[in-house]
Amino acid sequence: MSFWIILLIAIGLAMDCFAVSLGVGTSPIPLSRRLVFRITNHFGLFQGGMTLIGWLAGSFVVSLIAPYDHWMAFALLAYVAAKMIIEGFQPDGKQQYANDPSRGKSLVMLSVATSIDALAVGLSFALLHVNIWLSSLTIGLASSGLSLAGLLIGNGLSHRFGKRVEVLGGIILLFIGLRILYTHLL
């Protein structure tokens, strides 16, 4: 498989990272270097790592989680989306910033939710005898880069349109989860 095909696959997998980062960028949490570092690196590591795990695990792990992977991704995204939407409707004085999406379980949930498809791609790469190191690195870098772009664009929208964009970010996350369900169930 040529590098250009791998790059296209990487960009396709990274689009979920871009969309989720766009939603995270709309949150009222200030966009610091630390937040950007955590989001972009976790998304990149999880995407590249899940590709490698899929390649290593072969069909065993994928066949175990395949019936449920879409439900897992939807539940994780819906949970974070609901928190963002609720916070977006709170008055400015009462808004809590304790739910930083770049920390703790929120970050892990978002990272897992955006990288589940990479597990299946890793399995297919094993069947096609693709260079897994180049593929995982390419997928990880593309995911990090598009995550950075999503954070910056979302933050720009948030500054321009205020709290309404946080609600929009939550809705975007919810639609990503619904799209995952739709594509897997139909």
PyMOL commands that set and color helices and strands:
alter all, ss='L'
color gray80, all
select helices_A, chain A and resi 3-25+33-57+59-65+69-89+92-94+104-128+132-161+164-185
alter helices_A, ss='H'
color red, helices_A
deselect
rebuild
show_as cartoon
